[in-house]
């Protein structure tokens, strides 16, 4: 049956045209991409947001006639943030749906679980919502990231704190797992170059009592607490410090800059905190941000623009840029070659993106935001990592 599938499809279409029946867009005319993420469960807002952004771009670009005359079709799968389900979803998307790439796949452990299978199938993983350098170091042929890795974020944040802000006593309160340890490596390397000590205070993922690490940070005389974890835990740390009557400067990677930090901690406790920005804020004055928001309102009217959907939209845009460079059928290797030729792509939604055969971590620039009156606002231009 598989041998005669294309012939059968052409025959059916020919008959349909002959009798005047409407013909849906043909599979041979479309390019299928897959999304895998937590569409259910505790992280569903993240997964649904990323998917909504991809869908927004797909609908927009299809309205413009597609890419090189071919429409894009998005097929989404829910993995509930469980890596075993992620691999099963990848197999379904590749072997049954015949997608040419996975776009904006969500979660570092989920992406990591997929890499071996994606390599075997020559299936590019493009712009995942993940921040670990292990996804691209060493270079994996079929993995391309756009979000600045957490080690890069920590390095640039440290340079900002000890440089322009002239901080000399810094404590890192960090999630004690691969993510947190990865971030602390970037922070520690920078502090050593500046000949400054770093107080390292790990906590277990899922912890609810932060009195111990906060007390240790206070006793160390730290002027700045760099928090590396999820917004919920950042809020608990800020509340604990407030309970002790201690008011250090708080700073952190991009998760601290999530708007929900204000809701969880209270705007007064977050006031003046500094967070790394990996995407433009939603209230940015950049025309590309306004354009993205308008397009999501048009094509996905029942959804709300978020930084998650902005990433999904941006990731789909990167795929679209690569697809423009592909001649003929978009095979995995052709898409890889197209991605590796992208230099200084400025989408207006983040820092410029550059790939090369020996560099698949395309996002190397961040900006800094400061909390003021319950909002995050950019206070610097985009800064490239050393």
Secondary structure, 3 states (H helix, E strand, C coil): CCCCHHHHHHHHHHHHHHCCCCCCCCHHHEEEEEEEECCCCCCHHHHHHHHHHHHHHHHHHHHCCCECCEEEEEEEEECCCCHHHHHHHHHHHHHHCCCCEEECCECHHHHHHHHHHHHHHCCEEECCECCCHHHCCCCCCCEEECCCCHHHHHHHHHHHHHCCCCCCCEEEEEECCHHHHHHHHHHHHHHHHCCCCEEEEEECCCCCCCHHHHHHHHHCCCCEEEEECCHHHHHHHHHHHHHCCCCCEEEECHHHHCCHHHHHHCHHHHCCCEEEECCCCCCCCCHHHHHHHHHHHHHCCCCCCCHHHHHHHHHHHHHHHHHHCCCCCCCHHHHHHHHHCCCCECCCCCCCECCECCECECECEEEEEEEECCEEEECCCCEECC
